[in-house]
C-alpha cells in the first residue's frame, strides 16, 4: 500500500544546496518562524475569545482537536503523519510531523501547494499555532530541500546541556522524485538546535553519528546519560506493495547509543551486548518482526517502549518495559488495532508515546493513512489517533516467611546448548521450572552454569515479572565454564528469569524447592572439612568419591539434606564435578566446572544417600575437598525469601588487601532476630588465587566460601550463622588475596 505521494521539485542539485552557508541557513529558519500563526484556542476565532489552558491534554481531548482540519487557525494543520511531541521548559509542547498538509477543510486535492516535508504545531494547553507552512515551508532544512527528491524528516529530541532543544532529523533521498515511495532511503542523520523560547533554529548540521542507523530515532535520559535508539527506516527499498518492500537486513533491529546527559554534540558509545563499545561493534538491542521501530520514554524508574510492529502491515501495537534503557526488555501488553483503522483500505503505522501520563495511563498516538486519492479527498484519514494504555509496572513480591526446603536429586531443567537458546549479551532467558520445582514452590535451590561465555560479565536470576535486582548470581570469564549455587524466588507460574551481560550458554540444575508445606529447616554449622584427597592421590578420571557427611561435624546420620562446599584443587585438565546422594543413579548435572591447575569451589544443597554418604564424580583427574556448612531437618530454621539485596560493595573505595577482614553490616537489610543468612559472596579483581572466609563476626567461626582464580571474578554461596543477630551486625569476610568483595543476601533464617 502506498502511504502517501508527494509532488513538486525546486530544481536544485544536491551539490548546489551543499554550498548554502550557515548564515543563510539561520536567516532562512528565522524567516520560517516569522510566518508562524499566533496562538489560537481550539474552536476560537482569536486568542481573546478563550484563555489558553495550562499543561497537557488527555487522549480524548487530543482526538477532539485532531477531528477537524485547520488546527492552529486559518489554513492550519489538516493532515500529517509520524508525529513527534517535544516538551519545552515553559510548559508548551512542540509537535513536528514528517509530512504535513495545510487546509481549513478536509479537501487536500490542492496538495501541490499545501504541503511541507516537515512542519508542525506549538501547543500551549488548548491553544495551537502553526510552525512552518504551505508551499514547502519546511520548519527545518528548507534551504537544503529539493521536494520529493532530497528532504528532512524529524526524529526524536531532548533538551541539551546548552539549554537548547536538539531535534534529530533523517536526511532522505529519492532520485526518482516520488517522495516516500520506492527508491526513498535515508542517507544520513542531522541534528537541529532550537531556541526553546523563540523556537528559532540556531543551527542545523550533520549529527556526530551521521550514519543511516538513525541514532536519535527515539531518545530518553537518566541522571547521567542520554540514550539514542537507532532504527534504519529503510522502508521503500523494494518495488513491491507488501511488507517485502522493507530492507530485511536492518528493519527488524533497534540499536542503542549513549552520550553524557544532554551532550548531543559528542560522538556516542554504542551498546555491544551487555556493555558499551565502538560503532563497529554495535549490536541490536532488540530484533523482532519485519520492522521494530521502538519509541521509548522513561516514567519513574521504568522504561517503556511502544512499537507499531511491522509498520503499515502489522496488526499489533506492542508495549514493552525494562528496568534499564538497554533492558532486559519484556512485553507487557499488546493491542490488536486492525479494527481501529479509519477505513477498510487504510493503514496504521508509527506508534508514538506522548511524554506524559493521562491520570496514570500511557497516551499512545499512531499515524493513519490510506491510498493517496482517498485521504487527499478526506484529510481526516491522514490525521493521528490517540488512546490510553495501562502504564507497565513490575510485580512487587511481598516477602514470604515460614518456608522450608524440599530437597531432591539434582535434575537438569534447561541446557541452552540443547534447546539452541544461547543467550546474547544484554538479553533475558525465561526458564520454566514446573515439573522440576515442587508444586507450590516459592523459590528453588539450583546450580546455574555459564557455558563458554564470550567475555567477563555476570548473570542475574530473579522471579519473572518482578523487577530485575542489582544483585548478580554468577560471574563469568571468557571461555571458562563457571557454575554457582543459587537460592532464588520464582514467579507464581514457576518461572525463573535470567539476565546475562555476555553471550553464553546456560545450564540450570534444580536440587530443591522452598515452599510452606515442606518440613526441612536450616542448621548452620561452622564449616568443617569432611573429605580432602590432598593427603594422598587425586581422584582418577571418571572416579567417584564417597564422602561421609551424616554423623560427622554435628550433622545427624540422616538429615533431609546438607549444604556443602565442594572444591576441585589442581586438576590435570578441563572437567567437572557432579554431587548427588550415593545409592542413586548419577544425574545429568554438574556442580563444579574446572580447568587445569584451578582451585575452584561451589556450594551444593542435596540429600544424602544410605549411611549418610555423599557421592562426588569427577570427569578429569583432580583433588577434591568437601566442607559441610549446614544441614536441614524438621527442627531447623524456617526461611524467609525476599528480593536479593546487596549488603556489601567495596568497589566504591580501595581494594581490600590480602589478610584484610571486612565487616558486613546487615542493619536494616535483614529482619530483626535473623539467625542466619545464605548470601552470594563475589570476589572482583582478585590479585592472586586464594580463599575468602566468611564467619559470624560475634563467634569467630570459619567457612570456606569461595576460591578465586588469578585475575578472575568469581561468586560462591555462603551459609553463615549470625549468632545473637538482633543487632544487625552479622557477617565478616577475610580475604587471603587482594580483592574487591560483594555480598548479596538471598535468603534469611
C-alpha positions in Angstrom: 0.0 0.0 0.0 1.2 3.5 -0.8 1.1 5.5 2.4 1.3 8.9 0.6 2.6 10.6 -2.5 4.4 13.8 -2.9 4.8 16.1 -6.0 6.9 19.1 -6.9 10.7 19.7 -7.4 12.5 23.0 -7.0 15.2 22.0 -9.5 18.3 22.5 -7.4 21.0 19.8 -7.3 22.5 18.3 -4.1 25.8 20.0 -5.0 24.1 23.4 -5.1 22.3 23.1 -1.8 25.5 21.9 -0.1 27.0 25.3 -0.8 24.4 27.1 1.3 26.2 28.9 4.2 25.4 28.7 7.9 24.4 32.4 7.9 21.8 31.8 5.1 20.5 28.8 7.0 19.8 30.7 10.2 18.2 33.5 8.3 16.0 31.1 6.4 14.9 29.4 9.7 14.1 32.8 11.3 12.0 33.6 8.3 10.1 30.4 8.7 9.5 31.1 12.3 8.2 34.5 11.4 5.3 33.0 9.4 4.1 31.1 12.4 0.5 32.0 13.2 -0.4 33.3 16.7 -1.9 31.0 19.3 -5.5 30.1 18.7 -7.7 28.3 21.3 -9.3 25.2 19.8 -12.7 26.3 18.2 -12.0 30.0 18.7 -11.6 32.8 16.2 -8.9 34.8 18.1 -6.7 34.5 21.2 -9.0 36.8 23.2 -12.1 34.5 22.9 -10.9 31.8 25.3 -7.9 31.9 27.6 -5.3 29.3 26.9 -5.3 26.5 29.5 -2.1 25.2 31.0 -0.5 21.8 30.8 -1.2 18.7 28.8 -4.3 17.3 27.0 -5.8 13.9 27.5 -6.1 11.3 24.7 -9.8 12.2 24.4 -9.1 15.9 24.1 -6.4 15.3 21.5 -8.7 13.2 19.5 -11.2 16.1 19.6 -8.5 18.6 18.5 -7.5 16.4 15.5 -11.0 15.6 14.5 -11.2 18.8 12.4 -8.9 20.5 9.9 -7.3 23.9 10.4 -5.7 23.2 13.8 -3.7 26.3 14.6 -6.2 28.6 12.9 -6.8 29.6 9.2 -5.2 27.2 6.7 -3.6 25.3 9.6 -2.8 21.7 10.1 -5.1 19.5 8.1 -3.2 16.2 8.0 0.1 14.6 8.6 2.0 11.6 10.0 4.9 10.4 12.1 4.1 13.0 14.9 6.7 13.7 17.5 6.0 15.7 20.6 8.8 17.6 22.4 8.1 19.1 25.8 9.5 22.6 26.3 10.8 24.0 29.6 8.0 26.6 29.8 5.2 24.0 29.6 4.5 24.2 25.9 4.8 21.3 23.5 6.4 21.4 20.1 4.8 19.0 17.6 6.6 18.0 14.4 5.3 15.8 11.6 7.2 14.0 8.9 4.8 15.3 6.2 2.2 18.0 6.8 -0.7 19.2 4.7 -2.4 22.6 5.4 -6.0 23.4 4.8 -9.1 24.8 6.5 -11.2 21.9 5.2 -10.8 18.2 4.6 -10.2 18.5 0.9 -6.4 18.3 0.2 -6.6 18.0 -3.6 -4.8 21.2 -3.8 -1.9 19.5 -2.1 0.7 20.7 -4.6 0.8 24.0 -2.8 -0.4 22.8 0.7 2.4 20.5 1.8 5.7 20.6 3.8 8.2 17.8 4.3 8.5 18.8 8.0 6.5 21.4 9.9 4.4 21.4 13.0 2.4 23.0 15.8 3.1 24.7 19.0 0.8 23.7 21.8 0.1 25.7 24.9 -2.6 23.8 26.8 -5.6 24.1 24.4 -4.1 26.7 22.2 -2.3 25.9 19.0 -0.2 27.7 16.4 1.4 26.6 13.2 5.2 26.4 12.8 6.2 26.3 9.1 3.5 26.3 6.5 2.3 25.6 3.0 4.3 25.8 -0.2 7.0 23.6 1.2 7.9 26.0 4.0 9.7 23.3 5.9 10.5 24.3 9.5 13.9 22.6 9.4 16.3 22.3 6.5 14.1 24.1 3.9 17.0 25.7 2.1 18.7 22.2 1.7 15.5 20.6 0.5 14.5 19.6 -3.0 10.9 18.4 -2.5 10.3 14.8 -3.2 14.0 14.2 -4.0 16.0 15.4 -1.0 14.4 16.3 2.3 14.5 16.0 6.1 12.1 14.3 8.5 12.1 14.8 12.3 13.0 12.0 14.7 13.1 12.4 18.5 14.7 15.2 20.5 15.6 16.3 24.0 16.9 19.4 25.9 20.7 19.6 25.5 23.3 20.6 28.1 23.3 24.1 26.5 19.6 24.6 27.2 18.5 24.3 23.5 16.2 21.6 22.1 18.1 19.2 20.0 16.0 17.5 17.4 17.5 14.7 15.3 16.5 14.6 11.7 16.8 11.9 9.0 18.1 13.1 5.6 16.1 11.3 2.9 16.9 10.9 -0.8 14.8 9.6 -3.7 16.4 10.1 -7.1 13.1 9.1 -8.7 11.5 12.2 -7.3 8.4 10.4 -5.9 8.9 11.2 -2.2 8.0 8.4 0.3 7.8 5.7 -2.3 10.0 3.1 -4.0 13.6 4.5 -4.0 13.4 6.6 -0.9 16.2 5.8 1.5 17.9 7.5 4.5 21.3 8.9 3.6 22.3 10.5 6.9 21.3 11.9 10.3 21.3 15.6 11.1 20.6 17.5 14.3 18.9 20.9 14.7 19.4 23.1 17.7 16.2 25.1 18.5 15.8 28.0 20.9 13.2 26.8 23.4 11.7 30.3 23.8 11.5 31.7 20.2 11.7 28.3 18.5 14.3 29.8 16.1 16.5 27.1 14.6 20.0 28.0 15.9 22.0 25.5 13.8 21.4 22.5 11.6 24.4 20.2 11.0 25.1 16.5 10.5 24.9 14.6 13.7 28.1 13.3 15.4 26.9 9.9 14.3 25.6 10.8 10.8 25.1 7.2 9.8 22.0 5.5 8.4 21.2 3.6 11.6 19.5 6.8 12.6 20.5 7.1 16.2 18.1 9.6 17.6 15.0 7.8 16.3 14.0 7.8 20.0 15.7 9.5 22.9 15.4 9.2 26.7 17.7 10.2 29.5 18.5 9.2 33.1 20.5 11.3 35.6 23.8 10.5 33.9 23.3 9.7 30.2 21.1 10.4 27.2 20.3 7.3 25.3 19.8 7.4 21.5 17.8 4.5 20.0 18.5 3.7 16.3 16.3 2.3 13.6 17.3 2.3 10.0 13.9 3.1 8.4 14.8 1.6 5.0 11.1 1.1 4.2 11.0 1.7 0.4 13.9 -0.4 -0.9 12.0 -3.0 -2.9 9.4 -2.1 -5.5 6.5 -4.3 -4.1 3.3 -3.4 -2.4 3.8 -5.5 0.7 6.0 -5.9 3.8 8.7 -7.2 1.5 9.4 -3.6 0.5 11.4 -3.4 3.8 15.2 -3.9 4.0 15.1 -7.1 6.0 18.8 -6.7 6.9 18.1 -3.8 9.2 14.4 -3.0 9.7 13.8 -5.7 12.3 16.5 -4.2 14.6 16.7 -1.5 17.2 20.2 -0.2 18.3 21.2 1.9 21.2 23.9 4.5 21.8 24.6 6.9 24.7 26.3 10.3 25.4 26.7 12.1 28.7 23.4 13.7 29.6 22.5 16.4 27.1 25.8 16.3 25.2 24.4 15.6 21.8 27.4 17.3 20.3 29.6 14.3 21.3 30.2 11.1 19.4 28.3 8.3 21.3 29.4 5.0 22.6 27.3 2.0 21.5 25.6 -0.9 23.1 27.5 -4.0 22.1 25.5 -6.5 24.1 25.9 -6.3 27.9 28.3 -3.4 27.8 29.4 -0.4 25.6 31.9 -0.1 22.8 32.6 1.2 19.4 30.2 1.8 16.5 31.8 -1.0 14.6 30.8 -3.4 17.4 27.3 -2.2 17.9 24.7 -5.0 18.2 20.9 -4.9 18.1 19.2 -4.1 21.4 16.1 -6.0 20.1 15.3 -7.8 16.9 11.6 -8.5 16.2 9.3 -8.9 13.3 9.9 -7.3 9.9 10.3 -3.8 11.4 10.8 -2.9 15.0 10.9 0.9 15.5 10.9 1.2 19.3 9.7 4.5 20.7 10.9 4.9 24.3 10.0 7.1 27.2 11.1 6.9 30.9 8.3 7.0 33.5 9.8 7.0 37.0 12.2 4.1 37.2 10.5 2.1 34.4 11.5 2.5 30.7 8.5 1.9 28.4 8.6 1.3 24.6 5.7 1.4 22.2 6.1 -0.2 18.8 3.7 -0.5 15.8 5.2 -3.8 14.7 5.9 -4.1 11.0 4.8 -0.6 10.2 1.8 -0.4 7.8 1.4 -4.2 7.5 1.5 -5.2 11.2 -1.7 -5.9 13.2 -0.4 -5.0 16.7 0.9 -2.2 18.9 3.3 -3.7 21.4 4.1 -2.1 24.8 7.4 -3.3 26.4 9.0 -2.5 29.7 12.5 -2.6 31.1 14.3 -1.6 34.3 17.2 0.0 32.3 17.4 1.8 28.9 19.1 -1.3 27.5 16.7 -3.8 29.0 16.2 -6.5 29.5 13.0 -5.7 27.5 9.9 -7.8 28.0 6.5 -7.5 26.5 3.9 -6.1 28.9 0.8 -5.8 26.6 -0.3 -5.8 23.0 -3.2 -4.1 21.3 -4.8 -5.5 18.2 -5.5 -2.4 16.1 -6.7 -3.7 12.7 -10.3 -2.8 13.7 -9.2 0.7 14.7 -8.3 1.7 11.1 -10.2 4.7 9.8 -11.3 2.9 6.7 -11.2 -0.7 5.3 -8.3 0.3 2.9 -6.5 2.4 5.5 -3.4 1.5 7.5 -1.9 2.3 10.9 1.8 3.0 11.4 4.3 4.7 13.7 3.2 4.4 17.3 4.5 7.3 19.5 4.5 7.7 23.2 3.4 11.1 24.5 5.9 12.4 27.1 3.4 12.4 29.9 0.8 10.3 31.6 -3.0 10.7 31.5 -4.2 10.0 35.0 -1.5 7.4 35.4 -2.0 5.8 31.9 0.1 6.0 28.8 -1.0 8.2 26.0 -0.2 6.4 22.7 -0.6 8.0 19.3 -0.3 6.4 15.9 -0.4 7.6 12.3 -3.3 6.9 10.0 -3.2 6.7 6.2 -4.7 5.2 3.1 -4.4 5.2 -0.7 -3.4 8.7 -1.8 -6.7 9.5 -3.6 -8.7 8.6 -0.5 -7.0 10.8 2.1 -6.3 13.6 -0.4 -10.1 14.0 -0.6 -10.7 13.4 3.1 -7.9 14.6 5.3 -9.5 13.0 8.4 -8.0 9.7 7.1 -4.5 11.3 7.4 -4.6 12.6 11.0 -3.3 10.8 14.2 -5.3 8.9 16.7 -4.7 8.9 20.5 -5.5 6.1 23.0 -4.7 5.4 26.6 -3.0 2.1 27.6 -2.0 0.9 31.1 1.3 2.0 32.4 3.6 -1.0 32.6 4.7 -2.0 36.1 6.9 -4.7 37.6 5.3 -7.1 40.0 6.2 -6.4 43.6 6.5 -9.7 45.5 5.9 -9.4 49.3 8.4 -11.3 51.4 7.3 -14.9 52.2 8.3 -16.3 55.6 7.8 -19.8 57.1 9.3 -21.6 54.2 11.1 -24.9 54.4 13.2 -26.9 52.0 12.1 -29.9 50.0 15.4 -31.3 48.6 15.6 -33.6 45.5 18.2 -35.4 43.5 19.7 -32.9 41.0 17.7 -32.6 37.8 18.5 -30.6 34.7 15.8 -28.0 33.9 17.5 -26.4 30.8 20.6 -26.6 28.8 20.6 -23.9 26.0 23.2 -25.9 24.1 20.4 -28.4 23.6 17.5 -26.0 23.1 19.5 -23.7 20.9 18.8 -20.7 23.1 22.3 -19.4 23.6 22.0 -16.0 25.3 23.3 -12.8 23.8 24.8 -10.1 26.0 22.0 -7.9 27.5 19.3 -10.5 26.9 16.8 -12.3 29.2 16.0 -16.0 29.3 12.8 -17.4 30.7 13.2 -20.8 32.3 10.0 -22.8 33.0 10.6 -24.9 36.2 7.2 -26.6 36.5 7.9 -30.3 37.0 11.4 -29.6 38.3 10.4 -27.5 41.3 7.8 -28.9 43.7 4.2 -27.8 43.3 3.5 -24.6 45.2 7.2 -23.7 45.4 8.0 -20.1 46.1 11.7 -20.5 45.4 14.3 -23.0 44.3 17.8 -24.2 45.0 19.8 -24.7 41.8 23.2 -24.7 40.2 23.4 -22.2 37.5 26.3 -22.7 35.0 27.5 -20.3 32.3 29.0 -22.4 29.4 31.6 -20.9 27.1 30.9 -17.2 27.9 32.3 -14.8 25.4 33.9 -12.5 28.0 34.0 -11.2 31.5 30.5 -10.4 32.8 27.7 -11.6 35.1 24.4 -13.3 35.3 21.4 -12.3 37.4 18.4 -14.6 38.3 15.0 -13.5 39.7 11.3 -14.3 39.5 9.9 -13.4 36.1 7.6 -10.3 36.1 9.4 -8.7 39.1 12.0 -6.0 38.7 15.4 -7.3 37.9 17.6 -6.9 41.0 21.1 -5.4 41.1 22.5 -8.5 42.7 24.4 -10.9 40.5 24.4 -14.7 41.0 27.3 -15.7 38.8 30.4 -14.0 37.3 32.0 -15.1 34.0 35.4 -15.3 32.5 35.8 -15.6 28.7 35.8 -19.2 27.6 35.5 -20.7 31.1 32.5 -22.8 32.1 31.5 -21.3 35.5 28.8 -22.6 38.0 27.3 -21.2 41.1 24.7 -22.3 43.6 21.6 -20.1 43.8 18.7 -19.8 46.3 16.2 -17.7 44.4 12.5 -16.9 44.2 10.4 -18.0 41.2 7.1 -16.5 40.0 3.6 -17.9 40.5 3.9 -19.8 37.2 7.2 -21.3 38.5 9.4 -19.4 36.0 12.9 -18.2 36.6 14.3 -15.3 34.6 18.0 -15.0 33.9 19.8 -11.9 32.6 23.3 -12.2 31.1 25.6 -9.4 30.3 27.6 -11.6 27.9 27.0 -14.1 25.1 26.8 -17.5 26.8 25.0 -20.8 27.0 23.3 -21.5 30.3 22.5 -24.7 32.3 20.1 -24.8 35.3 20.1 -27.9 37.5 17.5 -27.9 40.3 18.3 -29.5 43.7 15.5 -28.3 45.9 12.4 -26.2 46.4 11.3 -23.7 49.1 7.6 -24.0 50.0 5.3 -23.6 53.0 4.4 -27.3 53.0 7.9 -28.7 53.2 9.5 -29.6 56.5 13.3 -29.1 56.3 14.7 -26.0 58.0 18.4 -24.9 58.2 21.0 -25.7 60.8 24.2 -23.7 60.2 27.5 -25.2 61.4 31.0 -23.8 61.4 32.4 -25.0 58.1 34.0 -28.4 58.7 36.1 -30.4 56.3 34.7 -33.9 55.8 36.8 -35.0 52.8 40.2 -34.0 51.3 42.1 -36.1 48.9 45.2 -33.9 49.1 46.7 -36.2 51.7 47.0 -38.9 49.1 46.5 -39.4 45.4 44.0 -37.3 43.4 40.8 -38.9 42.1 41.2 -40.6 38.8 39.2 -39.6 35.7 35.6 -40.9 36.0 36.2 -41.9 39.6 33.6 -41.4 42.4 34.5 -40.1 45.9 32.1 -41.3 48.7 32.2 -38.6 51.4 30.9 -39.5 54.9 28.8 -36.5 55.9 26.0 -37.9 58.0 27.1 -38.3 61.6 30.1 -36.0 61.1 30.7 -32.4 62.3 27.4 -32.2 64.1 25.4 -33.4 61.2 22.9 -36.2 62.2 23.0 -39.5 60.5 20.0 -39.0 58.2 19.3 -35.3 57.7 16.8 -34.2 54.9 19.7 -32.6 53.1 23.1 -31.0 53.6 24.7 -27.8 52.3 28.4 -28.4 51.3 31.1 -26.6 49.6 32.9 -28.8 47.1 36.3 -27.8 45.6 38.4 -29.1 42.7 42.1 -28.5 43.5 44.9 -28.7 41.0 43.0 -30.7 38.3 45.1 -32.2 35.5 42.7 -30.8 32.8 39.3 -29.4 32.0 36.4 -31.1 33.6 33.5 -31.1 36.1 32.3 -32.5 39.4 28.8 -33.9 40.0 27.5 -34.2 43.5 24.5 -36.4 44.4 23.2 -38.8 47.1 25.0 -42.1 47.0 22.9 -45.1 46.2 21.1 -43.3 43.3 22.0 -43.1 39.6 24.3 -40.2 38.9 22.2 -37.4 37.5 22.8 -35.3 34.3 24.0 -32.3 36.3 27.2 -30.6 37.3 28.2 -28.8 40.5 31.8 -27.6 39.8 33.5 -26.8 36.5 37.2 -26.6 36.4 40.3 -26.2 34.2 43.9 -27.5 34.6 45.6 -26.1 37.7 42.4 -24.5 39.1 41.4 -24.1 42.7 37.6 -23.7 42.3 34.6 -24.3 44.6 30.9 -24.3 44.5 28.1 -24.8 47.0 25.5 -27.6 46.7 22.4 -28.4 48.8 21.5 -32.1 48.2 20.1 -35.1 50.1 22.5 -37.8 51.5 22.4 -41.4 50.5 22.2 -44.5 52.7 24.6 -44.3 55.6 24.9 -40.5 55.3 27.1 -40.8 52.2 27.5 -38.1 49.5 29.0 -39.0 46.1 31.3 -36.8 44.1 32.1 -37.8 40.5 35.0 -36.2 38.5 35.4 -36.2 34.8 39.1 -35.5 35.0 42.0 -36.2 37.4 41.8 -33.8 40.3 42.0 -33.5 44.1 38.6 -32.9 45.8 37.7 -31.2 49.0 34.3 -31.3 50.7 33.3 -28.9 53.5 30.0 -29.1 55.3 28.4 -25.7 56.1 24.8 -26.7 57.2 22.2 -29.4 57.3 18.4 -29.5 57.1 15.7 -31.2 59.1 12.2 -30.5 60.6 13.7 -28.8 63.6 15.7 -26.3 61.6 15.2 -22.6 61.0 12.4 -21.6 58.6 13.4 -19.4 55.6 12.2 -16.0 54.5 12.5 -15.2 50.8 12.6 -11.7 49.5 14.3 -9.8 46.7 18.1 -10.3 46.8 19.7 -7.3 48.4 23.3 -6.0 48.1 24.8 -5.8 51.5 28.5 -5.0 50.6 30.2 -3.3 47.7 33.9 -2.4 48.2 34.4 -1.1 44.6 33.5 2.4 45.7 36.7 2.5 47.8 40.1 0.9 47.9 40.5 -2.8 47.2 40.9 -4.7 50.5 44.4 -6.1 50.8 45.4 -9.7 51.5 44.6 -10.6 55.0 42.0 -7.9 55.5 38.8 -8.5 57.3 35.7 -6.6 56.2 32.5 -6.5 58.2 29.1 -6.6 56.5 26.6 -4.5 58.5 23.2 -6.1 57.9 21.3 -3.5 59.9 18.1 -2.7 58.1 18.8 -5.3 55.4 17.5 -8.3 57.3 14.6 -8.7 59.7 15.3 -8.3 63.4 16.0 -11.7 65.0 17.6 -13.2 61.9 19.8 -16.1 62.9 21.4 -17.0 59.6 21.7 -15.9 56.0 22.5 -17.5 52.7 24.4 -15.0 50.7 26.4 -14.8 47.4 30.0 -13.7 48.0 31.8 -12.4 45.0 35.5 -11.7 44.5 36.2 -8.9 42.0 39.6 -8.2 40.5 41.5 -10.6 42.8 45.2 -10.2 42.8 46.0 -13.9 43.2 44.4 -17.3 43.9 43.2 -17.8 47.4 40.2 -18.4 49.7 37.7 -15.9 51.2 36.5 -16.9 54.6 33.0 -15.9 55.8 32.1 -16.1 59.5 29.8 -14.8 62.2 31.6 -11.6 63.5 30.5 -12.4 67.0 31.6 -16.0 67.1 34.8 -16.3 65.1 33.6 -19.4 63.3 35.0 -20.0 59.8 33.8 -21.3 56.5 35.4 -21.5 53.1 33.0 -19.7 50.8 34.9 -19.1 47.6 38.2 -19.7 45.8 39.2 -17.1 43.3 41.4 -17.8 40.3 44.1 -15.3 39.4 42.5 -12.1 37.9 39.1 -13.8 37.7 35.9 -12.6 39.2 34.1 -15.4 41.0 30.9 -15.9 43.0 30.1 -18.6 45.5 27.3 -19.2 48.0 27.9 -19.0 51.8 25.6 -20.1 54.6 26.5 -18.1 57.7 25.1 -18.1 61.3 24.7 -14.7 62.8 24.6 -15.8 66.4 22.8 -13.1 68.5 22.0 -11.3 65.3 19.3 -9.0 66.5 21.8 -6.1 66.4 22.1 -6.5 62.6 25.9 -6.8 62.8 26.5 -10.1 61.1 29.0 -11.4 58.6 32.7 -10.9 58.5 34.8 -11.7 55.4 38.6 -12.3 55.5 40.3 -12.4 52.1 43.6 -14.2 51.7 44.4 -12.2 48.5 43.9 -8.6 47.5 40.3 -8.4 46.1 37.2 -6.4 46.0 34.2 -8.1 47.7 30.5 -8.1 47.0 27.8 -9.7 49.2 24.2 -10.2 48.1 21.8 -11.6 50.7 19.5 -14.2 49.1 17.7 -15.9 51.9 17.3 -15.1 55.6 16.5 -17.5 58.5 
